[in-house]
Amino acid sequence: MKKLKERWNVESNFQLIIIFIVFSVTGSTSLFVTGPVLNFFSINREAFPEAFYGAIFYYTLRILIIFPIYQILLVITGAIFGQFKFFWTFEKKMLCRLGFKNLCE
């Protein structure tokens, strides 16, 4: 825990617990929200062929849709739990690593 607190620049164990809670709540919420988003665009498993490549395409598309939803919800949930600064910095680092160089400091 000590190394994680140093790496994330967190002062207290309580703050670290809040951060873990935010990650868990956001993961569950993003999966919950993705279902209606996929339904809105009429993307469901039955729309793809029963062949092996149909399943691969569907789940790849589902993961690609979950990713941005998770990123947005992570910042929102972090703000609700009072950890906006931590999660905004976390998001900027992740997006910088993904190639969004205009977010790099």
Jmol script that loads the backbone (N, CA, C; Angstrom):
load data "model"
ATOM      1  N   MET A   1       0.812  -1.191   0.000  1.00  0.00           N
ATOM      2  CA  MET A   1       0.000   0.000   0.000  1.00  0.00           C
ATOM      3  C   MET A   1       0.862   1.264   0.000  1.00  0.00           C
ATOM      4  N   LYS A   2       1.985   1.187   0.667  1.00  0.00           N
ATOM      5  CA  LYS A   2       2.854   2.354   0.767  1.00  0.00           C
ATOM      6  C   LYS A   2       3.366   2.773  -0.614  1.00  0.00           C
ATOM      7  N   LYS A   3       3.787   1.786  -1.420  1.00  0.00           N
ATOM      8  CA  LYS A   3       4.290   2.107  -2.765  1.00  0.00           C
ATOM      9  C   LYS A   3       3.186   2.698  -3.636  1.00  0.00           C
ATOM     10  N   LEU A   4       1.980   2.163  -3.515  1.00  0.00           N
ATOM     11  CA  LEU A   4       0.854   2.669  -4.290  1.00  0.00           C
ATOM     12  C   LEU A   4       0.517   4.099  -3.877  1.00  0.00           C
ATOM     13  N   LYS A   5       0.555   4.369  -2.589  1.00  0.00           N
ATOM     14  CA  LYS A   5       0.295   5.725  -2.112  1.00  0.00           C
ATOM     15  C   LYS A   5       1.350   6.696  -2.629  1.00  0.00           C
ATOM     16  N   GLU A   6       2.599   6.273  -2.667  1.00  0.00           N
ATOM     17  CA  GLU A   6       3.666   7.131  -3.189  1.00  0.00           C
ATOM     18  C   GLU A   6       3.513   7.347  -4.686  1.00  0.00           C
ATOM     19  N   ARG A   7       3.200   6.279  -5.403  1.00  0.00           N
ATOM     20  CA  ARG A   7       3.067   6.374  -6.860  1.00  0.00           C
ATOM     21  C   ARG A   7       1.912   7.289  -7.263  1.00  0.00           C
ATOM     22  N   TRP A   8       0.804   7.180  -6.556  1.00  0.00           N
ATOM     23  CA  TRP A   8      -0.376   7.977  -6.874  1.00  0.00           C
ATOM     24  C   TRP A   8      -0.398   9.305  -6.133  1.00  0.00           C
ATOM     25  N   ASN A   9       0.607   9.560  -5.300  1.00  0.00           N
ATOM     26  CA  ASN A   9       0.687  10.792  -4.519  1.00  0.00           C
ATOM     27  C   ASN A   9      -0.546  10.979  -3.637  1.00  0.00           C
ATOM     28  N   VAL A  10      -0.864   9.920  -2.891  1.00  0.00           N
ATOM     29  CA  VAL A  10      -2.008   9.909  -1.987  1.00  0.00           C
ATOM     30  C   VAL A  10      -1.487   9.992  -0.562  1.00  0.00           C
ATOM     31  N   GLU A  11      -2.117  10.828   0.264  1.00  0.00           N
ATOM     32  CA  GLU A  11      -1.628  11.035   1.620  1.00  0.00           C
ATOM     33  C   GLU A  11      -2.134  10.010   2.628  1.00  0.00           C
ATOM     34  N   SER A  12      -3.406   9.606   2.517  1.00  0.00           N
ATOM     35  CA  SER A  12      -3.980   8.784   3.576  1.00  0.00           C
ATOM     36  C   SER A  12      -4.536   7.463   3.042  1.00  0.00           C
ATOM     37  N   ASN A  13      -4.675   6.521   3.967  1.00  0.00           N
ATOM     38  CA  ASN A  13      -5.294   5.237   3.612  1.00  0.00           C
ATOM     39  C   ASN A  13      -6.763   5.429   3.259  1.00  0.00           C
ATOM     40  N   PHE A  14      -7.419   6.382   3.919  1.00  0.00           N
ATOM     41  CA  PHE A  14      -8.823   6.658   3.629  1.00  0.00           C
ATOM     42  C   PHE A  14      -8.999   7.116   2.177  1.00  0.00           C
ATOM     43  N   GLN A  15      -8.130   7.989   1.721  1.00  0.00           N
ATOM     44  CA  GLN A  15      -8.196   8.451   0.336  1.00  0.00           C
ATOM     45  C   GLN A  15      -7.957   7.289  -0.621  1.00  0.00           C
ATOM     46  N   LEU A  16      -7.049   6.408  -0.284  1.00  0.00           N
ATOM     47  CA  LEU A  16      -6.777   5.238  -1.116  1.00  0.00           C
ATOM     48  C   LEU A  16      -7.991   4.321  -1.190  1.00  0.00           C
ATOM     49  N   ILE A  17      -8.675   4.142  -0.080  1.00  0.00           N
ATOM     50  CA  ILE A  17      -9.890   3.321  -0.063  1.00  0.00           C
ATOM     51  C   ILE A  17     -10.971   3.956  -0.921  1.00  0.00           C
ATOM     52  N   ILE A  18     -11.121   5.267  -0.833  1.00  0.00           N
ATOM     53  CA  ILE A  18     -12.098   5.983  -1.672  1.00  0.00           C
ATOM     54  C   ILE A  18     -11.769   5.779  -3.148  1.00  0.00           C
ATOM     55  N   ILE A  19     -10.506   5.833  -3.511  1.00  0.00           N
ATOM     56  CA  ILE A  19     -10.083   5.634  -4.899  1.00  0.00           C
ATOM     57  C   ILE A  19     -10.427   4.220  -5.357  1.00  0.00           C
ATOM     58  N   PHE A  20     -10.187   3.220  -4.528  1.00  0.00           N
ATOM     59  CA  PHE A  20     -10.556   1.842  -4.872  1.00  0.00           C
ATOM     60  C   PHE A  20     -12.069   1.706  -5.051  1.00  0.00           C
ATOM     61  N   ILE A  21     -12.831   2.353  -4.189  1.00  0.00           N
ATOM     62  CA  ILE A  21     -14.293   2.309  -4.309  1.00  0.00           C
ATOM     63  C   ILE A  21     -14.740   2.944  -5.616  1.00  0.00           C
ATOM     64  N   VAL A  22     -14.134   4.067  -5.974  1.00  0.00           N
ATOM     65  CA  VAL A  22     -14.490   4.736  -7.236  1.00  0.00           C
ATOM     66  C   VAL A  22     -14.204   3.826  -8.426  1.00  0.00           C
ATOM     67  N   PHE A  23     -13.049   3.158  -8.425  1.00  0.00           N
ATOM     68  CA  PHE A  23     -12.735   2.241  -9.522  1.00  0.00           C
ATOM     69  C   PHE A  23     -13.766   1.115  -9.609  1.00  0.00           C
ATOM     70  N   SER A  24     -14.163   0.554  -8.487  1.00  0.00           N
ATOM     71  CA  SER A  24     -15.107  -0.558  -8.518  1.00  0.00           C
ATOM     72  C   SER A  24     -16.503  -0.105  -8.932  1.00  0.00           C
ATOM     73  N   VAL A  25     -16.951   1.022  -8.393  1.00  0.00           N
ATOM     74  CA  VAL A  25     -18.277   1.539  -8.758  1.00  0.00           C
ATOM     75  C   VAL A  25     -18.313   1.898 -10.247  1.00  0.00           C
ATOM     76  N   THR A  26     -17.260   2.505 -10.743  1.00  0.00           N
ATOM     77  CA  THR A  26     -17.211   2.905 -12.146  1.00  0.00           C
ATOM     78  C   THR A  26     -17.214   1.699 -13.075  1.00  0.00           C
ATOM     79  N   GLY A  27     -16.482   0.658 -12.722  1.00  0.00           N
ATOM     80  CA  GLY A  27     -16.474  -0.543 -13.551  1.00  0.00           C
ATOM     81  C   GLY A  27     -17.845  -1.165 -13.661  1.00  0.00           C
ATOM     82  N   SER A  28     -18.521  -1.299 -12.544  1.00  0.00           N
ATOM     83  CA  SER A  28     -19.872  -1.870 -12.551  1.00  0.00           C
ATOM     84  C   SER A  28     -20.853  -0.973 -13.300  1.00  0.00           C
ATOM     85  N   THR A  29     -20.756   0.312 -13.058  1.00  0.00           N
ATOM     86  CA  THR A  29     -21.672   1.257 -13.703  1.00  0.00           C
ATOM     87  C   THR A  29     -21.467   1.290 -15.213  1.00  0.00           C
ATOM     88  N   SER A  30     -20.227   1.224 -15.665  1.00  0.00           N
ATOM     89  CA  SER A  30     -19.978   1.266 -17.108  1.00  0.00           C
ATOM     90  C   SER A  30     -20.568   0.045 -17.801  1.00  0.00           C
ATOM     91  N   LEU A  31     -20.492  -1.110 -17.176  1.00  0.00           N
ATOM     92  CA  LEU A  31     -21.120  -2.298 -17.767  1.00  0.00           C
ATOM     93  C   LEU A  31     -22.632  -2.171 -17.777  1.00  0.00           C
ATOM     94  N   PHE A  32     -23.186  -1.578 -16.728  1.00  0.00           N
ATOM     95  CA  PHE A  32     -24.625  -1.384 -16.634  1.00  0.00           C
ATOM     96  C   PHE A  32     -25.121  -0.400 -17.694  1.00  0.00           C
ATOM     97  N   VAL A  33     -24.373   0.663 -17.926  1.00  0.00           N
ATOM     98  CA  VAL A  33     -24.765   1.713 -18.874  1.00  0.00           C
ATOM     99  C   VAL A  33     -24.561   1.261 -20.322  1.00  0.00           C
ATOM    100  N   THR A  34     -23.584   0.414 -20.563  1.00  0.00           N
ATOM    101  CA  THR A  34     -23.274  -0.001 -21.928  1.00  0.00           C
ATOM    102  C   THR A  34     -24.430  -0.761 -22.576  1.00  0.00           C
ATOM    103  N   GLY A  35     -25.161  -1.546 -21.805  1.00  0.00           N
ATOM    104  CA  GLY A  35     -26.305  -2.290 -22.348  1.00  0.00           C
ATOM    105  C   GLY A  35     -27.315  -1.388 -23.038  1.00  0.00           C
ATOM    106  N   PRO A  36     -27.839  -0.372 -22.355  1.00  0.00           N
ATOM    107  CA  PRO A  36     -28.778   0.540 -23.018  1.00  0.00           C
ATOM    108  C   PRO A  36     -28.172   1.306 -24.198  1.00  0.00           C
ATOM    109  N   VAL A  37     -26.896   1.643 -24.118  1.00  0.00           N
ATOM    110  CA  VAL A  37     -26.247   2.328 -25.244  1.00  0.00           C
ATOM    111  C   VAL A  37     -26.223   1.412 -26.465  1.00  0.00           C
ATOM    112  N   LEU A  38     -25.865   0.157 -26.259  1.00  0.00           N
ATOM    113  CA  LEU A  38     -25.864  -0.799 -27.367  1.00  0.00           C
ATOM    114  C   LEU A  38     -27.271  -1.003 -27.908  1.00  0.00           C
ATOM    115  N   ASN A  39     -28.263  -1.077 -27.036  1.00  0.00           N
ATOM    116  CA  ASN A  39     -29.648  -1.222 -27.479  1.00  0.00           C
ATOM    117  C   ASN A  39     -30.114  -0.014 -28.268  1.00  0.00           C
ATOM    118  N   PHE A  40     -29.680   1.181 -27.874  1.00  0.00           N
ATOM    119  CA  PHE A  40     -30.044   2.396 -28.586  1.00  0.00           C
ATOM    120  C   PHE A  40     -29.581   2.344 -30.041  1.00  0.00           C
ATOM    121  N   PHE A  41     -28.389   1.791 -30.254  1.00  0.00           N
ATOM    122  CA  PHE A  41     -27.848   1.675 -31.603  1.00  0.00           C
ATOM    123  C   PHE A  41     -28.210   0.340 -32.263  1.00  0.00           C
ATOM    124  N   SER A  42     -29.095  -0.418 -31.631  1.00  0.00           N
ATOM    125  CA  SER A  42     -29.551  -1.728 -32.134  1.00  0.00           C
ATOM    126  C   SER A  42     -28.397  -2.699 -32.348  1.00  0.00           C
ATOM    127  N   ILE A  43     -27.458  -2.675 -31.432  1.00  0.00           N
ATOM    128  CA  ILE A  43     -26.331  -3.601 -31.488  1.00  0.00           C
ATOM    129  C   ILE A  43     -26.561  -4.652 -30.405  1.00  0.00           C
ATOM    130  N   ASN A  44     -26.901  -5.857 -30.834  1.00  0.00           N
ATOM    131  CA  ASN A  44     -27.062  -6.956 -29.895  1.00  0.00           C
ATOM    132  C   ASN A  44     -26.435  -8.209 -30.497  1.00  0.00           C
ATOM    133  N   ARG A  45     -26.288  -9.213 -29.693  1.00  0.00           N
ATOM    134  CA  ARG A  45     -25.590 -10.433 -30.136  1.00  0.00           C
ATOM    135  C   ARG A  45     -26.305 -11.100 -31.301  1.00  0.00           C
ATOM    136  N   GLU A  46     -27.622 -11.006 -31.347  1.00  0.00           N
ATOM    137  CA  GLU A  46     -28.396 -11.649 -32.415  1.00  0.00           C
ATOM    138  C   GLU A  46     -28.179 -10.974 -33.770  1.00  0.00           C
ATOM    139  N   ALA A  47     -27.686  -9.746 -33.783  1.00  0.00           N
ATOM    140  CA  ALA A  47     -27.462  -9.023 -35.034  1.00  0.00           C
ATOM    141  C   ALA A  47     -26.219  -9.510 -35.772  1.00  0.00           C
ATOM    142  N   PHE A  48     -25.413 -10.327 -35.119  1.00  0.00           N
ATOM    143  CA  PHE A  48     -24.173 -10.817 -35.714  1.00  0.00           C
ATOM    144  C   PHE A  48     -24.307 -12.298 -36.033  1.00  0.00           C
ATOM    145  N   PRO A  49     -23.578 -12.767 -37.024  1.00  0.00           N
ATOM    146  CA  PRO A  49     -23.676 -14.177 -37.396  1.00  0.00           C
ATOM    147  C   PRO A  49     -23.309 -15.106 -36.238  1.00  0.00           C
ATOM    148  N   GLU A  50     -23.864 -16.293 -36.260  1.00  0.00           N
ATOM    149  CA  GLU A  50     -23.579 -17.278 -35.222  1.00  0.00           C
ATOM    150  C   GLU A  50     -22.173 -17.847 -35.328  1.00  0.00           C
ATOM    151  N   ALA A  51     -21.511 -17.575 -36.431  1.00  0.00           N
ATOM    152  CA  ALA A  51     -20.152 -18.079 -36.621  1.00  0.00           C
ATOM    153  C   ALA A  51     -19.209 -17.437 -35.609  1.00  0.00           C
ATOM    154  N   PHE A  52     -18.043 -18.010 -35.477  1.00  0.00           N
ATOM    155  CA  PHE A  52     -17.039 -17.568 -34.510  1.00  0.00           C
ATOM    156  C   PHE A  52     -16.674 -16.107 -34.714  1.00  0.00           C
ATOM    157  N   TYR A  53     -16.519 -15.662 -35.949  1.00  0.00           N
ATOM    158  CA  TYR A  53     -16.121 -14.284 -36.214  1.00  0.00           C
ATOM    159  C   TYR A  53     -17.208 -13.289 -35.808  1.00  0.00           C
ATOM    160  N   GLY A  54     -18.459 -13.712 -35.793  1.00  0.00           N
ATOM    161  CA  GLY A  54     -19.540 -12.835 -35.348  1.00  0.00           C
ATOM    162  C   GLY A  54     -19.402 -12.491 -33.878  1.00  0.00           C
ATOM    163  N   ALA A  55     -19.072 -13.494 -33.069  1.00  0.00           N
ATOM    164  CA  ALA A  55     -18.880 -13.263 -31.635  1.00  0.00           C
ATOM    165  C   ALA A  55     -17.667 -12.372 -31.386  1.00  0.00           C
ATOM    166  N   ILE A  56     -16.606 -12.623 -32.125  1.00  0.00           N
ATOM    167  CA  ILE A  56     -15.402 -11.799 -31.965  1.00  0.00           C
ATOM    168  C   ILE A  56     -15.705 -10.340 -32.313  1.00  0.00           C
ATOM    169  N   PHE A  57     -16.409 -10.122 -33.417  1.00  0.00           N
ATOM    170  CA  PHE A  57     -16.733  -8.760 -33.825  1.00  0.00           C
ATOM    171  C   PHE A  57     -17.642  -8.078 -32.804  1.00  0.00           C
ATOM    172  N   TYR A  58     -18.651  -8.802 -32.320  1.00  0.00           N
ATOM    173  CA  TYR A  58     -19.585  -8.219 -31.345  1.00  0.00           C
ATOM    174  C   TYR A  58     -18.869  -7.813 -30.057  1.00  0.00           C
ATOM    175  N   TYR A  59     -18.078  -8.715 -29.498  1.00  0.00           N
ATOM    176  CA  TYR A  59     -17.429  -8.409 -28.226  1.00  0.00           C
ATOM    177  C   TYR A  59     -16.317  -7.370 -28.383  1.00  0.00           C
ATOM    178  N   THR A  60     -15.670  -7.338 -29.531  1.00  0.00           N
ATOM    179  CA  THR A  60     -14.690  -6.282 -29.794  1.00  0.00           C
ATOM    180  C   THR A  60     -15.389  -4.926 -29.847  1.00  0.00           C
ATOM    181  N   LEU A  61     -16.510  -4.875 -30.538  1.00  0.00           N
ATOM    182  CA  LEU A  61     -17.289  -3.635 -30.620  1.00  0.00           C
ATOM    183  C   LEU A  61     -17.793  -3.220 -29.242  1.00  0.00           C
ATOM    184  N   ARG A  62     -18.235  -4.180 -28.467  1.00  0.00           N
ATOM    185  CA  ARG A  62     -18.728  -3.892 -27.114  1.00  0.00           C
ATOM    186  C   ARG A  62     -17.615  -3.292 -26.238  1.00  0.00           C
ATOM    187  N   ILE A  63     -16.420  -3.864 -26.304  1.00  0.00           N
ATOM    188  CA  ILE A  63     -15.297  -3.345 -25.524  1.00  0.00           C
ATOM    189  C   ILE A  63     -14.922  -1.940 -25.986  1.00  0.00           C
ATOM    190  N   LEU A  64     -14.946  -1.709 -27.301  1.00  0.00           N
ATOM    191  CA  LEU A  64     -14.631  -0.380 -27.825  1.00  0.00           C
ATOM    192  C   LEU A  64     -15.652   0.667 -27.380  1.00  0.00           C
ATOM    193  N   ILE A  65     -16.882   0.246 -27.158  1.00  0.00           N
ATOM    194  CA  ILE A  65     -17.908   1.174 -26.679  1.00  0.00           C
ATOM    195  C   ILE A  65     -17.793   1.368 -25.168  1.00  0.00           C
ATOM    196  N   ILE A  66     -17.444   0.305 -24.443  1.00  0.00           N
ATOM    197  CA  ILE A  66     -17.305   0.408 -22.992  1.00  0.00           C
ATOM    198  C   ILE A  66     -16.163   1.346 -22.611  1.00  0.00           C
ATOM    199  N   PHE A  67     -15.070   1.323 -23.357  1.00  0.00           N
ATOM    200  CA  PHE A  67     -13.877   2.091 -22.990  1.00  0.00           C
ATOM    201  C   PHE A  67     -14.145   3.589 -22.802  1.00  0.00           C
ATOM    202  N   PRO A  68     -14.733   4.297 -23.784  1.00  0.00           N
ATOM    203  CA  PRO A  68     -14.961   5.740 -23.550  1.00  0.00           C
ATOM    204  C   PRO A  68     -16.017   6.001 -22.473  1.00  0.00           C
ATOM    205  N   ILE A  69     -17.001   5.113 -22.371  1.00  0.00           N
ATOM    206  CA  ILE A  69     -18.004   5.280 -21.318  1.00  0.00           C
ATOM    207  C   ILE A  69     -17.333   5.183 -19.950  1.00  0.00           C
ATOM    208  N   TYR A  70     -16.432   4.216 -19.798  1.00  0.00           N
ATOM    209  CA  TYR A  70     -15.718   4.041 -18.539  1.00  0.00           C
ATOM    210  C   TYR A  70     -14.889   5.276 -18.207  1.00  0.00           C
ATOM    211  N   GLN A  71     -14.206   5.828 -19.195  1.00  0.00           N
ATOM    212  CA  GLN A  71     -13.349   6.992 -18.955  1.00  0.00           C
ATOM    213  C   GLN A  71     -14.168   8.184 -18.471  1.00  0.00           C
ATOM    214  N   ILE A  72     -15.306   8.411 -19.083  1.00  0.00           N
ATOM    215  CA  ILE A  72     -16.168   9.530 -18.687  1.00  0.00           C
ATOM    216  C   ILE A  72     -16.739   9.296 -17.293  1.00  0.00           C
ATOM    217  N   LEU A  73     -17.231   8.079 -17.059  1.00  0.00           N
ATOM    218  CA  LEU A  73     -17.812   7.768 -15.755  1.00  0.00           C
ATOM    219  C   LEU A  73     -16.774   7.806 -14.638  1.00  0.00           C
ATOM    220  N   LEU A  74     -15.535   7.489 -14.951  1.00  0.00           N
ATOM    221  CA  LEU A  74     -14.481   7.508 -13.935  1.00  0.00           C
ATOM    222  C   LEU A  74     -14.282   8.918 -13.394  1.00  0.00           C
ATOM    223  N   VAL A  75     -14.254   9.895 -14.265  1.00  0.00           N
ATOM    224  CA  VAL A  75     -14.082  11.285 -13.822  1.00  0.00           C
ATOM    225  C   VAL A  75     -15.327  11.763 -13.071  1.00  0.00           C
ATOM    226  N   ILE A  76     -16.515  11.416 -13.577  1.00  0.00           N
ATOM    227  CA  ILE A  76     -17.762  11.840 -12.925  1.00  0.00           C
ATOM    228  C   ILE A  76     -17.883  11.204 -11.531  1.00  0.00           C
ATOM    229  N   THR A  77     -17.645   9.896 -11.445  1.00  0.00           N
ATOM    230  CA  THR A  77     -17.739   9.206 -10.160  1.00  0.00           C
ATOM    231  C   THR A  77     -16.670   9.712  -9.200  1.00  0.00           C
ATOM    232  N   GLY A  78     -15.478   9.955  -9.715  1.00  0.00           N
ATOM    233  CA  GLY A  78     -14.422  10.522  -8.879  1.00  0.00           C
ATOM    234  C   GLY A  78     -14.814  11.875  -8.314  1.00  0.00           C
ATOM    235  N   ALA A  79     -15.479  12.686  -9.125  1.00  0.00           N
ATOM    236  CA  ALA A  79     -15.929  13.998  -8.652  1.00  0.00           C
ATOM    237  C   ALA A  79     -17.000  13.846  -7.579  1.00  0.00           C
ATOM    238  N   ILE A  80     -17.906  12.899  -7.754  1.00  0.00           N
ATOM    239  CA  ILE A  80     -18.954  12.665  -6.760  1.00  0.00           C
ATOM    240  C   ILE A  80     -18.344  12.268  -5.416  1.00  0.00           C
ATOM    241  N   PHE A  81     -17.281  11.475  -5.459  1.00  0.00           N
ATOM    242  CA  PHE A  81     -16.625  11.028  -4.234  1.00  0.00           C
ATOM    243  C   PHE A  81     -15.553  12.013  -3.742  1.00  0.00           C
ATOM    244  N   GLY A  82     -15.457  13.178  -4.382  1.00  0.00           N
ATOM    245  CA  GLY A  82     -14.522  14.199  -3.925  1.00  0.00           C
ATOM    246  C   GLY A  82     -13.082  13.984  -4.348  1.00  0.00           C
ATOM    247  N   GLN A  83     -12.863  13.193  -5.392  1.00  0.00           N
ATOM    248  CA  GLN A  83     -11.510  12.887  -5.847  1.00  0.00           C
ATOM    249  C   GLN A  83     -11.308  13.309  -7.313  1.00  0.00           C
ATOM    250  N   PHE A  84     -11.956  14.403  -7.703  1.00  0.00           N
ATOM    251  CA  PHE A  84     -11.880  14.842  -9.098  1.00  0.00           C
ATOM    252  C   PHE A  84     -10.445  15.090  -9.536  1.00  0.00           C
ATOM    253  N   LYS A  85      -9.674  15.787  -8.717  1.00  0.00           N
ATOM    254  CA  LYS A  85      -8.300  16.137  -9.100  1.00  0.00           C
ATOM    255  C   LYS A  85      -7.478  14.888  -9.387  1.00  0.00           C
ATOM    256  N   PHE A  86      -7.582  13.886  -8.516  1.00  0.00           N
ATOM    257  CA  PHE A  86      -6.835  12.641  -8.723  1.00  0.00           C
ATOM    258  C   PHE A  86      -7.237  11.967 -10.035  1.00  0.00           C
ATOM    259  N   PHE A  87      -8.535  11.825 -10.266  1.00  0.00           N
ATOM    260  CA  PHE A  87      -8.988  11.091 -11.443  1.00  0.00           C
ATOM    261  C   PHE A  87      -8.802  11.887 -12.730  1.00  0.00           C
ATOM    262  N   TRP A  88      -8.873  13.208 -12.662  1.00  0.00           N
ATOM    263  CA  TRP A  88      -8.606  14.010 -13.853  1.00  0.00           C
ATOM    264  C   TRP A  88      -7.133  13.870 -14.255  1.00  0.00           C
ATOM    265  N   THR A  89      -6.233  13.885 -13.283  1.00  0.00           N
ATOM    266  CA  THR A  89      -4.815  13.674 -13.549  1.00  0.00           C
ATOM    267  C   THR A  89      -4.580  12.262 -14.087  1.00  0.00           C
ATOM    268  N   PHE A  90      -5.254  11.292 -13.492  1.00  0.00           N
ATOM    269  CA  PHE A  90      -5.156   9.898 -13.928  1.00  0.00           C
ATOM    270  C   PHE A  90      -5.594   9.759 -15.390  1.00  0.00           C
ATOM    271  N   GLU A  91      -6.710  10.394 -15.748  1.00  0.00           N
ATOM    272  CA  GLU A  91      -7.230  10.347 -17.122  1.00  0.00           C
ATOM    273  C   GLU A  91      -6.272  11.022 -18.104  1.00  0.00           C
ATOM    274  N   LYS A  92      -5.742  12.168 -17.726  1.00  0.00           N
ATOM    275  CA  LYS A  92      -4.818  12.862 -18.615  1.00  0.00           C
ATOM    276  C   LYS A  92      -3.586  12.015 -18.896  1.00  0.00           C
ATOM    277  N   LYS A  93      -3.058  11.344 -17.873  1.00  0.00           N
ATOM    278  CA  LYS A  93      -1.899  10.469 -18.078  1.00  0.00           C
ATOM    279  C   LYS A  93      -2.244   9.321 -19.016  1.00  0.00           C
ATOM    280  N   MET A  94      -3.414   8.710 -18.816  1.00  0.00           N
ATOM    281  CA  MET A  94      -3.804   7.580 -19.653  1.00  0.00           C
ATOM    282  C   MET A  94      -4.014   8.019 -21.103  1.00  0.00           C
ATOM    283  N   LEU A  95      -4.703   9.118 -21.300  1.00  0.00           N
ATOM    284  CA  LEU A  95      -4.945   9.594 -22.662  1.00  0.00           C
ATOM    285  C   LEU A  95      -3.651  10.040 -23.331  1.00  0.00           C
ATOM    286  N   CYS A  96      -2.733  10.567 -22.569  1.00  0.00           N
ATOM    287  CA  CYS A  96      -1.425  10.942 -23.101  1.00  0.00           C
ATOM    288  C   CYS A  96      -0.691   9.701 -23.605  1.00  0.00           C
ATOM    289  N   ARG A  97      -0.763   8.624 -22.832  1.00  0.00           N
ATOM    290  CA  ARG A  97      -0.121   7.365 -23.258  1.00  0.00           C
ATOM    291  C   ARG A  97      -0.790   6.772 -24.493  1.00  0.00           C
ATOM    292  N   LEU A  98      -2.077   7.075 -24.692  1.00  0.00           N
ATOM    293  CA  LEU A  98      -2.802   6.569 -25.853  1.00  0.00           C
ATOM    294  C   LEU A  98      -2.569   7.416 -27.101  1.00  0.00           C
ATOM    295  N   GLY A  99      -1.835   8.521 -26.961  1.00  0.00           N
ATOM    296  CA  GLY A  99      -1.478   9.303 -28.126  1.00  0.00           C
ATOM    297  C   GLY A  99      -2.102  10.685 -28.205  1.00  0.00           C
ATOM    298  N   PHE A 100      -2.872  11.085 -27.213  1.00  0.00           N
ATOM    299  CA  PHE A 100      -3.443  12.422 -27.198  1.00  0.00           C
ATOM    300  C   PHE A 100      -2.405  13.373 -26.613  1.00  0.00           C
ATOM    301  N   LYS A 101      -1.456  13.772 -27.433  1.00  0.00           N
ATOM    302  CA  LYS A 101      -0.301  14.541 -26.973  1.00  0.00           C
ATOM    303  C   LYS A 101      -0.661  15.940 -26.485  1.00  0.00           C
ATOM    304  N   ASN A 102      -1.815  16.474 -26.914  1.00  0.00           N
ATOM    305  CA  ASN A 102      -2.181  17.812 -26.457  1.00  0.00           C
ATOM    306  C   ASN A 102      -2.548  17.840 -24.974  1.00  0.00           C
ATOM    307  N   LEU A 103      -2.774  16.676 -24.338  1.00  0.00           N
ATOM    308  CA  LEU A 103      -3.056  16.600 -22.916  1.00  0.00           C
ATOM    309  C   LEU A 103      -1.813  16.422 -22.070  1.00  0.00           C
ATOM    310  N   CYS A 104      -0.688  16.151 -22.731  1.00  0.00           N
ATOM    311  CA  CYS A 104       0.558  15.915 -21.993  1.00  0.00           C
ATOM    312  C   CYS A 104       1.082  17.222 -21.443  1.00  0.00           C
ATOM    313  N   GLU A 105       1.640  17.128 -20.259  1.00  0.00           N
ATOM    314  CA  GLU A 105       2.185  18.338 -19.624  1.00  0.00           C
ATOM    315  C   GLU A 105       3.665  18.422 -19.854  1.00  0.00           C
TER     316      GLU A 105
END
end "model"
wireframe off; spacefill off
backbone 0.3
color backbone group
